[in-house]
Amino acid sequence: MKRAESRQKEVDRLFLKMYVDRASEKITKRNFVMLSSKQIELEEQVASLREEIRKPEQETIGAEKWIELIKENAVPKELTATLLNTMIKKILIHAPEINENGERIQEIEIYYRFIRKNE
């Protein structure tokens, strides 16, 4: 990340110089466009790296919220719609299937709030 940011600053500095050189027609349009492309590429790379760094932080925050909800509702007196809506994002109930033993199998997926699951 630091390398990418450092490289981005360097390219920004060069871009400013090339912009002045291009305005005074000291460099070709092709050279100017090449550096512009590199600058955009580095901006995207830095943004992507920042997002990768942010993901674990968001997951930690989500886990902390989940723990708080569990603590608050550890021993519920009754299962209410409010409690379920607070803790569960969605429930997927798949079509039933019959396995090789003739048993009916039905998959149910529960997506809890604040707990990341690939969807």
C-alpha positions as CSV (number, residue, x, y, z in Angstrom):
1,M,0.0,0.0,0.0
2,K,2.8,2.4,1.0
3,R,4.7,1.5,-2.2
4,A,1.6,2.1,-4.3
5,E,0.9,5.5,-2.6
6,S,4.5,6.5,-3.0
7,R,4.5,5.6,-6.7
8,Q,1.2,7.4,-7.1
9,K,2.7,10.6,-5.6
10,E,5.7,10.3,-7.9
11,V,3.5,9.9,-11.0
12,D,1.3,12.8,-9.9
13,R,4.4,15.0,-9.6
14,L,5.6,13.8,-13.0
15,F,2.1,14.3,-14.5
16,L,2.1,17.9,-13.3
17,K,5.5,18.5,-15.0
18,M,4.4,16.7,-18.1
19,Y,1.2,18.7,-18.2
20,V,3.3,21.9,-18.3
21,D,5.6,20.3,-20.9
22,R,2.5,19.3,-23.0
23,A,1.0,22.7,-22.8
24,S,4.2,24.2,-24.1
25,E,4.4,21.4,-26.7
26,K,7.7,20.1,-25.4
27,I,6.4,16.5,-25.3
28,T,4.1,14.5,-27.6
29,K,0.4,13.8,-26.9
30,R,1.2,10.1,-26.9
31,N,3.7,10.5,-24.0
32,F,1.2,12.6,-22.1
33,V,-1.6,10.0,-22.6
34,M,0.7,7.1,-21.5
35,L,1.5,8.9,-18.2
36,S,-2.2,9.8,-17.8
37,S,-3.1,6.0,-18.1
38,K,-0.4,5.1,-15.6
39,Q,-1.8,7.7,-13.2
40,I,-5.3,6.3,-13.5
41,E,-4.0,2.7,-13.0
42,L,-2.2,3.7,-9.8
43,E,-5.3,5.5,-8.5
44,E,-7.3,2.4,-9.0
45,Q,-4.7,0.2,-7.4
46,V,-4.5,2.4,-4.3
47,A,-8.3,2.4,-4.0
48,S,-8.4,-1.4,-4.3
49,L,-5.7,-1.8,-1.6
50,R,-7.6,0.6,0.7
51,E,-10.7,-1.5,0.2
52,E,-8.8,-4.7,1.0
53,I,-7.5,-3.0,4.2
54,R,-11.0,-1.8,5.2
55,K,-12.7,-5.2,4.8
56,P,-11.2,-6.8,8.0
57,E,-12.0,-3.7,10.0
58,Q,-15.7,-3.8,8.8
59,E,-15.9,-7.5,9.7
60,T,-14.5,-6.8,13.2
61,I,-17.1,-4.1,13.7
62,G,-19.8,-6.5,12.5
63,A,-18.6,-9.2,14.9
64,E,-18.6,-6.7,17.8
65,K,-22.2,-5.7,17.0
66,W,-23.2,-9.3,16.8
67,I,-21.6,-10.0,20.2
68,E,-23.5,-7.0,21.7
69,L,-26.8,-8.4,20.2
70,I,-26.1,-11.8,21.7
71,K,-25.3,-10.3,25.1
72,E,-28.5,-8.2,25.0
73,N,-30.6,-11.2,23.9
74,A,-28.7,-14.1,25.5
75,V,-31.7,-15.3,27.5
76,P,-34.8,-14.1,25.7
77,K,-38.1,-14.6,27.5
78,E,-39.8,-15.1,24.2
79,L,-38.9,-15.2,20.6
80,T,-40.4,-12.1,19.0
81,A,-40.5,-10.8,15.5
82,T,-38.4,-7.8,16.7
83,L,-35.8,-10.1,18.1
84,L,-35.6,-12.1,14.9
85,N,-35.5,-9.0,12.7
86,T,-32.7,-7.6,14.9
87,M,-30.5,-10.7,14.6
88,I,-31.4,-12.3,11.3
89,K,-31.0,-10.7,7.9
90,K,-32.7,-13.4,5.8
91,I,-33.6,-17.1,5.8
92,L,-33.4,-19.1,2.6
93,I,-35.4,-22.3,2.4
94,H,-34.4,-24.5,-0.5
95,A,-36.6,-27.0,-2.3
96,P,-36.7,-30.4,-0.6
97,E,-34.8,-33.3,-2.0
98,I,-35.0,-37.1,-1.4
99,N,-31.6,-38.7,-0.7
100,E,-30.5,-42.2,-1.7
101,N,-32.1,-43.6,1.6
102,G,-35.4,-42.2,0.7
103,E,-35.2,-39.5,3.4
104,R,-36.5,-36.0,2.7
105,I,-33.7,-33.4,3.0
106,Q,-34.3,-29.7,2.9
107,E,-31.5,-27.1,3.2
108,I,-32.1,-24.0,5.2
109,E,-29.6,-21.1,5.2
110,I,-29.7,-18.4,7.9
111,Y,-27.9,-15.1,7.2
112,Y,-27.3,-13.3,10.4
113,R,-26.9,-9.5,10.6
114,F,-23.3,-8.2,11.0
115,I,-21.8,-11.6,10.2
116,R,-20.4,-11.8,6.7
117,K,-21.3,-14.7,4.5
118,N,-20.5,-15.0,0.8
119,E,-23.8,-14.8,-1.1
